[in-house]
């Protein structure tokens, strides 16, 4: 695969957006942190309002729990998914 990087194979990491590149969630959160409104983020990313609101809501929960000193494994259990998805370029 490395020798033919111009060919995108339909492996799980590519299809499920789990590759090493920036994820959809990260792009939405980066725009949010840069001060873009939800409407602007929807236009720029092509995501639905529901998706954008979900990403921002989960991110906000992670931030609050981190600020309160909750350990990462407990945050993951509390929000019910991987926290790394909601912390751009994190830990």
PyMOL commands that set and color helices and strands:
alter all, ss='L'
color gray80, all
select helices_A, chain A and resi 2-4+12-15+24-33+38-45+49-67+72-79+83-86
alter helices_A, ss='H'
color red, helices_A
deselect
rebuild
show_as cartoon
